[in-house]
């Protein structure tokens, strides 16, 4: 229990450091921007319904391909 307490105490001290909090904020902001760029499939700067529809159709195609590949493996193994 004392190890957990020590880790929590050190973690609290680190998170109260202004420079650390600033760097964490910058990292989170960059991560959000990266995800936004990844999910914005039409490049309009906004993740909207069109982007989500595109990702759903893409994932449906991937699942279908994986299913067909699995069936092909089964047929190949049976021969």
VEXDREN-2710 file (C-alpha; in Angstrom, 1 decimal):
% VEXDREN-2710
k/r/px/py/pz
1/UNK/0.0/0.0/0.0
2/UNK/2.9/2.4/0.7
3/UNK/4.2/1.9/-2.8
4/UNK/0.8/3.0/-4.2
5/UNK/0.8/6.0/-1.9
6/UNK/4.3/7.0/-2.9
7/UNK/3.4/6.7/-6.6
8/UNK/0.3/8.8/-6.1
9/UNK/2.3/11.4/-4.2
10/UNK/5.0/11.6/-6.9
11/UNK/2.3/11.7/-9.6
12/UNK/0.6/14.6/-7.8
13/UNK/3.8/16.5/-7.6
14/UNK/4.5/16.0/-11.2
15/UNK/1.0/17.1/-12.3
16/UNK/1.3/20.3/-10.2
17/UNK/4.3/21.3/-12.1
18/UNK/3.3/24.1/-14.6
19/UNK/5.8/23.1/-17.3
20/UNK/4.6/19.5/-17.2
21/UNK/1.0/20.5/-17.4
22/UNK/1.8/22.7/-20.4
23/UNK/3.6/19.9/-22.2
24/UNK/0.8/17.5/-21.5
25/UNK/-1.7/20.0/-22.9
26/UNK/0.4/20.4/-26.0
27/UNK/0.6/16.7/-26.4
28/UNK/-3.2/16.2/-26.0
29/UNK/-3.8/19.1/-28.5
30/UNK/-1.5/17.5/-31.1
31/UNK/-3.1/14.1/-30.6
32/UNK/-6.6/15.6/-31.1
33/UNK/-5.4/17.3/-34.3
34/UNK/-3.9/14.1/-35.6
35/UNK/-7.1/12.1/-34.9
36/UNK/-9.2/14.9/-36.5
37/UNK/-6.9/14.7/-39.6
38/UNK/-7.3/10.9/-39.7
39/UNK/-11.1/11.0/-39.4
40/UNK/-11.7/13.9/-41.7
41/UNK/-11.8/11.8/-44.8
42/UNK/-13.2/14.5/-47.1
43/UNK/-10.6/17.1/-46.0
44/UNK/-13.1/19.9/-45.2
45/UNK/-11.6/20.4/-41.7
46/UNK/-14.6/19.0/-39.9
47/UNK/-15.5/15.4/-38.9
48/UNK/-19.1/15.2/-39.9
49/UNK/-21.7/12.6/-41.0
50/UNK/-20.1/12.1/-44.4
51/UNK/-16.8/11.1/-42.8
52/UNK/-18.5/8.7/-40.4
53/UNK/-20.5/7.1/-43.3
54/UNK/-17.3/6.7/-45.3
55/UNK/-15.6/5.0/-42.4
56/UNK/-18.5/2.7/-41.8
57/UNK/-18.6/1.6/-45.5
58/UNK/-14.8/1.1/-45.4
59/UNK/-15.1/-1.0/-42.3
60/UNK/-17.9/-3.1/-43.8
61/UNK/-15.8/-3.8/-46.8
62/UNK/-12.9/-4.8/-44.7
63/UNK/-15.0/-7.2/-42.6
64/UNK/-16.4/-8.7/-45.8
65/UNK/-13.0/-9.2/-47.3
66/UNK/-11.8/-10.8/-44.0
67/UNK/-14.8/-13.1/-44.0
68/UNK/-14.2/-14.2/-47.6
69/UNK/-10.5/-14.8/-46.8
70/UNK/-11.5/-16.9/-43.8
71/UNK/-13.9/-19.0/-46.0
72/UNK/-11.1/-19.4/-48.6
73/UNK/-8.8/-20.7/-45.9
74/UNK/-11.4/-23.2/-44.7
75/UNK/-12.0/-24.5/-48.3
76/UNK/-8.2/-24.7/-48.9
77/UNK/-7.7/-26.7/-45.6
78/UNK/-10.5/-29.2/-46.5
79/UNK/-8.9/-30.2/-49.8
END
